[in-house]
Amino acid sequence: WTGTGLSTAAKTVTISKGSTGNKSYTANWTPTNYTISYNTNGGSISGQKTTYNIETDSFTLPTPTRNGYTFTGWTGTGLSSATKTVTIPKGNTGDKSYTANWTPINYTISYDLDGGSVAGTNPVTYTVEDDITLINPTKTGYTFAGWTGTDLSGKTMTVTIEKGTIGDKEYTANWTAKIYKVTFNANGGTASKTEDTA
């Protein structure tokens, strides 16, 4: 209180027995600070407010980011479902807690088998949560010489897309022609020359 007979704000004001005269008092207030906590669920965030009070201007929660994922919204205090844009209006009160929600991004994998085929199937999409080893192809008359393509420094016999990997991928199958030996049976005759041929 501030007012009659008070030089500074006082929480307790006592009017003693025997006092006289009219009195006037004014209540004084300090805004209560509330906390805002965040669970980014593997992502990262910047510029977020961690406290506010009833006099804080309206503000919107920043959008978090996470490699390999799309942000699908915040869940938490006062929200009935995942919400991408959460605004705390001026005049709001109470502690708040929010959790970020994510959906893995689907990346594409494209192949150039150069006439070969795969026994089974290699995936054409993957997410950051997958762990994949490519099935090597076969081609009649050829020996598989390895994959070339995204993030490979040379021909690679075993290609693994490890969990945590992101980005579209392209791979090309490489081949070496098999060498076959031709044997002649002259059946009593003679041959002037024999040679290996591809």
C-alpha positions as CSV (number, residue, x, y, z in Angstrom):
1,W,0.0,0.0,0.0
2,T,1.0,3.6,-0.5
3,G,-1.0,6.5,0.9
4,T,-1.7,8.4,4.0
5,G,1.2,8.4,6.4
6,L,3.3,6.0,4.2
7,S,6.6,7.1,2.7
8,T,7.1,3.9,0.7
9,A,5.0,1.0,-0.3
10,A,4.1,-1.2,2.7
11,K,2.5,-4.7,2.6
12,T,1.0,-4.3,6.1
13,V,-0.7,-1.1,7.1
14,T,-2.0,-0.8,10.7
15,I,-4.3,2.0,11.8
16,S,-3.7,2.3,15.5
17,K,-6.4,2.8,18.0
18,G,-6.8,6.5,18.6
19,S,-5.9,7.5,15.1
20,T,-8.0,10.3,13.5
21,G,-8.5,11.8,10.1
22,N,-9.5,10.4,6.7
23,K,-7.2,7.9,5.1
24,S,-6.5,7.1,1.5
25,Y,-4.6,4.1,0.2
26,T,-3.5,2.7,-3.2
27,A,-2.7,-0.9,-3.9
28,N,0.6,-1.4,-5.9
29,W,1.4,-4.5,-8.0
30,T,4.3,-6.3,-9.6
31,P,3.4,-8.7,-12.5
32,T,3.9,-12.4,-11.7
33,N,6.5,-14.0,-14.0
34,Y,5.5,-17.4,-15.5
35,T,7.7,-20.0,-17.2
36,I,7.5,-21.5,-20.6
37,S,9.3,-24.9,-21.1
38,Y,10.1,-26.6,-24.4
39,N,10.7,-30.2,-25.4
40,T,12.1,-30.0,-28.9
41,N,12.1,-33.8,-29.2
42,G,15.4,-34.0,-31.0
43,G,15.2,-30.7,-32.8
44,S,16.6,-27.3,-32.1
45,I,15.1,-23.8,-31.5
46,S,16.3,-20.3,-31.2
47,G,14.7,-17.0,-30.0
48,Q,12.2,-18.6,-27.7
49,K,10.8,-16.8,-24.6
50,T,11.2,-18.8,-21.4
51,T,9.3,-16.4,-19.2
52,Y,6.5,-13.9,-19.6
53,N,3.9,-12.0,-17.5
54,I,0.4,-10.6,-17.9
55,E,1.9,-7.3,-19.3
56,T,4.1,-9.0,-22.0
57,D,3.1,-8.1,-25.5
58,S,1.6,-10.9,-27.6
59,F,4.2,-13.3,-29.0
60,T,4.4,-16.4,-31.2
61,L,6.5,-19.5,-30.4
62,P,9.4,-19.9,-32.9
63,T,9.4,-22.8,-35.3
64,P,12.0,-25.5,-34.4
65,T,14.1,-27.5,-37.0
66,R,15.4,-31.0,-37.1
67,N,17.4,-32.6,-39.9
68,G,15.4,-35.2,-41.8
69,Y,12.1,-34.2,-40.3
70,T,9.1,-31.9,-41.0
71,F,7.7,-30.0,-38.1
72,T,4.1,-30.9,-37.6
73,G,3.3,-28.6,-34.7
74,W,3.4,-28.0,-31.0
75,T,1.4,-29.9,-28.4
76,G,1.0,-28.8,-24.8
77,T,-0.7,-26.3,-22.6
78,G,-4.1,-25.3,-23.9
79,L,-3.7,-27.2,-27.3
80,S,-6.1,-30.0,-28.3
81,S,-3.9,-31.1,-31.2
82,A,-0.5,-30.4,-32.8
83,T,-0.5,-26.7,-33.8
84,K,2.2,-25.1,-36.0
85,T,1.5,-21.5,-34.9
86,V,1.1,-21.0,-31.2
87,T,0.5,-17.4,-30.0
88,I,0.5,-16.3,-26.4
89,P,-1.7,-13.1,-26.2
90,K,-1.1,-10.2,-23.9
91,G,-2.9,-10.7,-20.7
92,N,-2.3,-14.5,-20.5
93,T,-1.3,-16.1,-17.3
94,G,0.1,-19.4,-16.0
95,D,3.2,-21.6,-16.6
96,K,3.2,-23.4,-20.0
97,S,4.9,-26.4,-21.5
98,Y,5.2,-27.4,-25.2
99,T,6.5,-30.4,-27.1
100,A,7.6,-30.3,-30.8
101,N,6.2,-33.0,-33.1
102,W,7.8,-34.3,-36.2
103,T,7.2,-36.5,-39.3
104,P,10.2,-38.0,-41.2
105,I,10.9,-36.6,-44.7
106,N,10.7,-39.2,-47.5
107,Y,13.8,-39.0,-49.8
108,T,14.0,-40.7,-53.2
109,I,16.6,-43.3,-54.3
110,S,16.9,-43.7,-58.1
111,Y,18.9,-46.4,-59.9
112,D,20.4,-46.9,-63.4
113,L,20.9,-50.7,-63.6
114,D,22.3,-50.4,-67.2
115,G,20.4,-53.5,-68.3
116,G,20.8,-55.4,-65.1
117,S,18.1,-56.6,-62.7
118,V,17.8,-57.1,-58.9
119,A,16.5,-60.3,-57.3
120,G,14.0,-58.7,-55.0
121,T,13.6,-55.0,-54.8
122,N,15.8,-52.1,-53.7
123,P,13.8,-49.3,-52.0
124,V,12.9,-46.2,-54.0
125,T,12.4,-44.0,-50.9
126,Y,13.8,-43.9,-47.4
127,T,13.7,-41.7,-44.3
128,V,16.3,-40.6,-41.7
129,E,15.1,-43.4,-39.5
130,D,15.9,-46.2,-42.0
131,D,19.0,-48.4,-42.3
132,I,19.4,-49.9,-45.8
133,T,21.9,-52.0,-47.6
134,L,21.4,-52.2,-51.4
135,I,20.9,-55.5,-53.1
136,N,23.5,-55.9,-55.9
137,P,22.1,-56.5,-59.4
138,T,23.0,-59.1,-61.9
139,K,23.3,-59.0,-65.7
140,T,23.8,-61.9,-68.1
141,G,27.3,-62.0,-69.5
142,Y,28.6,-59.5,-67.0
143,T,30.1,-59.3,-63.6
144,F,28.9,-56.6,-61.3
145,A,31.7,-54.1,-60.7
146,G,30.1,-51.9,-58.1
147,W,27.9,-48.9,-57.6
148,T,28.8,-45.4,-58.3
149,G,26.7,-42.3,-57.4
150,T,25.8,-40.1,-54.4
151,D,28.5,-39.8,-51.8
152,L,30.5,-42.7,-53.3
153,S,34.2,-41.9,-54.1
154,G,34.5,-44.8,-56.6
155,K,32.9,-48.2,-57.5
156,T,31.5,-49.6,-54.3
157,M,30.4,-53.2,-54.0
158,T,28.4,-52.7,-50.8
159,V,26.3,-49.5,-50.4
160,T,24.6,-48.9,-47.1
161,I,22.4,-45.9,-46.3
162,E,22.8,-45.6,-42.6
163,K,20.2,-44.4,-40.1
164,G,20.5,-40.6,-39.8
165,T,21.3,-40.1,-43.5
166,I,19.3,-37.4,-45.4
167,G,18.9,-36.3,-49.0
168,D,17.9,-37.9,-52.4
169,K,20.3,-40.5,-53.8
170,E,21.2,-41.7,-57.3
171,Y,23.2,-44.9,-58.0
172,T,24.5,-46.5,-61.2
173,A,25.4,-50.2,-61.6
174,N,28.8,-50.8,-63.3
175,W,29.7,-54.0,-65.2
176,T,32.7,-55.9,-66.4
177,A,32.1,-58.2,-69.4
178,K,32.8,-61.8,-68.6
179,I,35.6,-63.6,-70.6
180,Y,34.7,-67.0,-72.0
181,K,37.2,-69.5,-73.4
182,V,36.4,-71.2,-76.7
183,T,37.9,-74.6,-77.2
184,F,38.2,-76.1,-80.7
185,N,38.2,-79.8,-81.4
186,A,39.7,-80.2,-84.9
187,N,38.6,-83.8,-84.9
188,G,41.7,-85.1,-86.7
189,G,42.5,-81.9,-88.5
190,T,44.7,-79.0,-87.6
191,A,44.0,-75.4,-86.6
192,S,46.2,-72.5,-87.5
193,K,45.2,-70.4,-84.5
194,T,43.1,-70.4,-81.4
195,E,42.4,-67.4,-79.1
196,D,40.3,-66.4,-76.2
197,T,37.4,-64.1,-77.2
198,A,35.0,-62.0,-75.2
